[in-house]
Amino acid sequence: MPNNDIPTSIVIFGASGDLTRRKLIPSLFNLFRKGRLPKRLHIVGFGGTPFEDDQFQVHLREGLDQFAPYEFKEEEWRAFAPHISYHQGHYDVKSDFEKLDADLSARESGTANRLYYLAIPPSLFPEIIGLLGETGQVREDSGWRHVVIEKPFGTDLESARALNVQIHQVLGEDQIYRIDHYLGKETVQNILMFRFANTIFEPLWNRNYIDHVQITVAEKVDVGHRAGYYDGVGVLRDMFQNHLMQLLTLVAMEPPASFDADALRNEKVKVLRAIDPITPDEVASETVRAQYCGYCETEGVAPDSITPTYAALRFVIDNWRWKGVPFYLRSGKALAEKLTQIIIQFKEPPHTMFPLPPGKQMTPDMLVLYLHPDEGIHLRFEAKVPDTVAEMRSVDMEFHYADSFGLTAIPEAYERLLLDALQGDAALFTRADEVETAWGLIDPIIHAWEQTNEPPLASYDPGTWGPPAADELLARDGRAWLYGSDEHIHKK
């Protein structure tokens, strides 16, 4: 728990933006309601929009009605609101940062901890961190100083490295908290609990028993109001370099010696370094890129845009545990369902002793980790159909968060991550070498797509599961994409 005896200031740069109202304040307010924040707390919004303190509080209160995924009492807000103030300033003016520091120091009156949250465009990261350094606001001679940085962390390997160099000139790596909200999701954290707190599956979690792994992050919505931003980014930068690669590391990593941040992150980096990079010559056969029909008619999108809104990749991990086991990753916009899941397909039994109808094979066992929206775990295995000689049918054993824990709303990911940043636990945040290693895998694919136009940009209809080329990627290996739902698991 945070030390309630030491004042703690949380400074949010970009406080008038959408992230603050939609995620940060609802998460901080819920932590406050649960008694998990320091009692001597001061939350300062920093931004260019003119607000008086009371106006800013009303602005945030209205946001709770729209975005808070929980019910609360008005007296709870009245107890929380006095902790919030606003500081109008410019992100490139040193005197505004000096005024911020003076205001914080006056409220803190001595030793205090500070958390700076950069809810701003990445282009402003170096300037703001630089001014925090110039004004002495990140020195840790009178309390800790942590800086939370939102993604995207760079747009390619070169920019990520440059950004790391710039930030490290001011901050130590132990002060930097690169946030990926996916790692704060309860269901994502449960991957580690499921693997390493149970002895049932870990002995099978390797090339001897697992045939392949599928990781899907599907979105039903199209690019919508993000079109202007998305058209310069595309699906690989937006989803793969961070979210999907994070999920892959959690599935594939070795057991860390402890839940310590360095131990955990060391194992994740080892996985990324063991992945065979997809070379320019392999991009055409190991990747798929596509764009949904109608994308170029979206306001903010160039009429001749070749930005992919869908991608599928085939990775292999060249280590003892996973040698020869393909990992298939896919993500896209305007797909059939909103769905995040990981499918572990086990190998078929080596010998079939049961009589099967002509042409029928044994159905392999399958484990599905549902991360959203049907949060839970399903295990599919074979069972004998009653009143038959040896007929088999696939059945499911299921665990659902809502049924087991009675949760009407799983806590917002930002709650966990903000609390961890306050407590100095970086286990669920991304380290510099992890960011750069992930970019090192994605960068060559992006460059090959842009320079060689291979594979050709495919198209798909909105509301489908993507282009036929994605099915062909697995069909070449004798496999097919699998789709989970509440009732069953099936092929396309």
N, C-alpha and C positions, 0 to 999 in steps of 0.2 A: 504494500500500500504506500502511496505517497506520504512523505513526512509532513504531517499537519502542522508542525511547529515552524516550518520555514515558508515564507511567502512564495507563491508561485505565480508567475505571469505567463499568460499565453497570448502571443501577438500573432494575429492573422493578417498577413499581407494579401490584399485582394479581397478585403472583407465585404465589399459591396457586391461581389460576384455571386454567381449561382451556387457554387460549391459550398460556400459558407452557410447560406440559408438552407440549402437542400440536405447537406450531409453533416457539416462540422458542428453547427450549433445544436441541431437535434441530438447528435451523439454526445456532445458535452453536457447538454441538459439532462439526458438520460443517465449519464454517469453521476451527475450531481444528485439526481433523485435517488440513486442507489447508494449514495454516501461514499463514492469511490474517488472523489476529487479532494484536493487539499482544502481545508476550511478557509485558509487565507489565500483566496484565489482572486486573480484579476485577469479578465479577458479583454484585450484591446484589439479593436478592429482598425486596421490601417488601410486607407484607400484614398482615391482622388475625389470620390463623390462627397459633396458637402452633407454632413449629418451632425446634428447635435446628439448628445448621448441618448436622450429620451426618444428622439426620432429613430435612431439606430435600433434601440430596443424594441420599438413598435414594429419596425421593419422585420426584425428577426422573429418576433412573436407571431406575426402574420404568416411567416414561413413555416412555423410549427404546425399551424392549422392545415397547411397544404401538404407538408412533407413528413411530419413525424409519424412513424409507424406504430405508435403506442398512444394510449390515452393518459392524460395527466390532469391534475387539479390546478386551478388557477392560482391557488396560494403557493404551489410549488414554483410556478413561474415568478411570482412576486418575490419569492426568496432568492431566486437565481438572477433576476434582472439587474439588481444593484452591483453585481460583480462585473457587468459589461459596460465598457465605455468605447468611445470612438476617437480616433486621431486622424484628421485629414492631412494628407501630405503627398509628396511626389516621390516616386521610386528612385529618382536620380538626383535628388537635392540633399546634400549632406546636412544642411541646417535643419531639415525636417527630421532626419534621423537623430540629430542631437537633441531636438525638442522631445522626440519620443523617449530617448534615454533619460532625459531629465524628468519627464512625467513618470516613467516607471520607477526611477530611483526614489522619487518623492513618496510614492505610494508604498514602496517596499521597505524603506528605512533600514538599510543595512543588507546583510546577507540574504540572498534570494535566488531562486531557480527560475530559469526562463526557457520557454519553448517557443520558437519562431516557426510559424507554418507558412510556407510559400504557396498560396493558392492563386498563382499567377502564371502567365505564359512562360515557358522555359527560357525564352530569350532574355528575360529579366533576372534570372537566377544569379548570374555572376555579378551584376551591378548591385543588387540588393545585398548579397552576401559580402561583397566588397565594402559597401558602406557600413554594414554592421561591424565589419572588422576595423575600419578606419575610426569609427566612433567608440571602439572598445566594448561593444555590446556582446561579443562572443568570448571574451576572456573568462576563464573559470576560476578566478581568484576569490570569488565570493558567491559560490554556488555553481551548479552545472548550467551549461548552455547547449541546448539541442536544437537542431534545425531540420524540419521535416520538408522534404522536397517532393512535389507531385510529379508523376510521369507526364509526358514522355521525357526520359532522361537521354537526351540526344536524339538525332534522327538517323544516325548511322554510327559505325564504329569510330570514325574519325572525330565526329562531333562529340560523342560520348567521352572519348579520351580527353579531348580538349576541355570539356566541361569539368571532368574530374580534376584535371591539372589546375584549372582556375579556382575551383572550390577548395582544393587541398592547400592552396596558398594561404587560406584564411582559417579553415577548419580542420581539425583532426578527423580521421575516419570514424572514430568513436562518437563524434558529435553529429554525424550525418545520418539521417533516417530517410532513405529513399522509399517512398510508400507505393505499394501496389495493393490496392484494396482487395484484390483476389485473395491475398494471403491472410487477410483478416476475417474471411468468411468462415463460419463455424464448420461448414462441411468440408472446406479445404484443409483446415487444421485437423479434422477428424481422419484424414488420410494417414497422418503420422500415428495417431492413436490406434487406428484400426490395424496398421501394420506392426507397430512395435510394442503395443500393450497386450497383444494377443499372440499366442504361440501356434494357432491353428494354421494360418496361411503363410507365415514367413518362411518355413522350410520349403514351401512350394513356389516361392516368389522368385523364380529364376528360369533360365533357358531350358531346364530339364522338363518342366511341367507347363510353362506358358507358351502358347503358340504365337500370340501377338497382342498388342495393346492398341486401343483406339481412344483418342481424346477428342471430344467434340465440344466446341463452344459455338452454338448456333443462335442467331438473333432473328426474330420474326420481323422486326421493324426494318425499314430501309434507312438510308442515311439521314433523311429528314432535315432538321435545322442545322445539322452538323456538316452539311454538304460542302460548304466552302472550306472547312478545315480538312475534312476527310479526303477531298479530291487531291490534296497535296501529300497525303499520308499513305492511304491504302491499307489493306487488311493485314499485311505482314507487319508493318510498323505499329499499327493500331492494336493488334491482338496477339500476334505470335511471339514477338520479341520479348514480351512481358508475360501476359497471362498464360498462354499455352506452354511456354517453356518452363514457367514456374510449376505448373501442374506435372509436366514430364519429370522434373527433378524430384518432386515429392514421391512420385510413383517408383522411380528408378534408383533413388539414393540408397547407400548403405546405412545401416543403423549407426547414428552418431553415438559417441561415448556418453554424452549427456544432452540435456535439452538446452545447454548453454548456447548463446547466439553464435559464437565462433565455431563450435563443434558442428552445429546444424548447418551453418552456411558453408563450412569447409566441404561437407559431403555433397551439397548441392553443386558447388563449383566443380567437384571431381566428376560428377555426371556430365555436366556440360562439356568438360574437356575431353571426355571419353567418346563423345558423339563424333562419328565420322562426318566431316564437313561434306556437304553436297558440292561437288566441283562444277565449274562451268559446263563441262562436257556431260555431266549427269543431270543438270537442271531440267532438261527436256523430258527425261524419263522418270525423275523422282519427284516432280512437283506438278501441280495443276494451278492455273490461275483463271479466273472468270469474272464476269461482270453481269449483274442482273439486267434484264431488258428494261429499258426506260430510264436507266441511271443517268444517261447523258442529257435527258430532258429535264432533270432536276435543277431548280434554281441554284446558282452558285457552282455548277459543274460545267467544265468546258465541253462544248458540243462534240469535240473529237477526243475526249478523255479516254485513256486506256488504263485508268486506275482500276486495279482489281478490287472487287468487293467480296470475293470468295477465294480461298486458297486451300489446297490440301498438300501435305508434305509427307514423305516417307523418310524417317530417320532410323539409323541403326547405331547402337551403342557398343563400342568395341572394348568390352571388358569381360571379366570372367563370368559375371552373373548374367549378362544379357546378350552375349555373342550369338548372332543369328536370329534374334527376336526383333522383328520390325515394329516400330512405333509409328502409327498413322495419326497425323494431326490434321484437323480441318476446322475452319471457321468461316462464317460469311454473314452477310446482311440479306434481309428479305427472304429468309428460308421458311420451311414449312412450320417449324416450331421454335419457340424460345427454349433452349435446352443446353445445359452444361452437364456432361457426364464423362466418366472414364470406364471403358469396358476392358476387362481382363479376360481374354478367351484362353482357356486351358487346352492342352493338346487332347486329341482323341485317344481313347484307350488303345494300347499297342496290339491288343488281340481281342476279337469279338467272339465270345463263346455262346452268345444268345442267338437264336434263329431270327433273322431279319427278313422282311419282304425283299424281293429281288430289287436291286438297285439302291436300296436304302442303307445308309451308313449310321453309325452311332453319332448322336448329337453331343458335341463336346460341352463340358461344364463351362459356366460363364459367371463372372462376378461383375456387377455393375455398381459403380459408385455414383449415385445421383447427387450432384451438387446444386442443381436448380432445374426446375422449380419443385419437383417431387423429392425433397431432400431425404436421403436415406440410402440404404444398401440392399441390393437384391442378389441372391445367389440362385442361379438356375442349375438344376441337376436332374438326372434321369430317375424315374420311379416306375415301378411295375403297375400297369393298369389292372385293377381288380377284375376277377373272373375271366382272365385270359391266361394262355400258357406262358407267354414271355413277351407280351406287347409292352412297349415302354412309352412314356410320355414325359415331356419336360415339365417340371414344376418349379415354383419359386419359393424360397424362404425370404421374407421381407422384414426390413426394419425401417420405420418412418419416424423422423424426429417428432412430428406432431403427436403421433400416437404414444411414443415412449416417454416423452418429456412433457407433454401437455402444453407446448409452447404455441401461443397464438401468433407470435412473430419472433423469428430467430433474430437475436440482436444484430444491429447494423455492424458491418465490418469495421467501419471507422471508429466505433466505440472501443473495440479491442486494440486497434492500432494506436489511437490517441492515448489510451491508458498505458500501453507498453512504452510509448515514447516518453511519457511523463515518468515512468518508473525506470527508464534507462535499459529496457530489454529490447535489443535490436534483432531478436531471432526471426521475426516476421518481416523484417525490412531487408532490402537488397543491398549487398555490398558492392564496392566499386568493381572488383574483379569479376563478380558475377554478371554485372551489367555488360561489361566489355566482352566477356566470353560469349554471352548470348548474342550480342550484336555480331560477333565474329562468325556465327553460324548463319545468321539471317542476311547479313550484308551481301555476301556473294550471290545469293539467290536474287535479291532485288537488282543488283547490278546486271546479272545475266538477263533477267527479264527485260530490263530497259535497253540493254545494248544489242542483244541478239534477237529479241522478239520471240524467244523460244522458252517454253512451249507457247504456241499461239494463244492469244486471249480468247477463251471460250465464252459462251453466253448461257444464261439460264433464266427461266421464267420465275418471277417472284412467286413465293408460296410453294416452291419445290425444294428438293434437297440438294440442289446444285447441278452442275453440268454432267453429262455422261462421261466426260474425261476423268472425273473423280472416281466413278465406278470402275473404269478401266484400270486406274492406278492399282487398285486392289485385286481386280480380276486377273491381272498378269501374275499375281502371286497365288492364285487359286482361292482368294478370300473375297469378302464382300463387307460393305459398311453395315453396321448393325444399329438399330434404332430402339431405344427403350421408351416405355410409357408406363403408366400406373398398372396396366393389366398384364403386359407381356413384353417380350423382346422379340424383334422380328427383323427380317431383311427388308430392304427397300422394295 
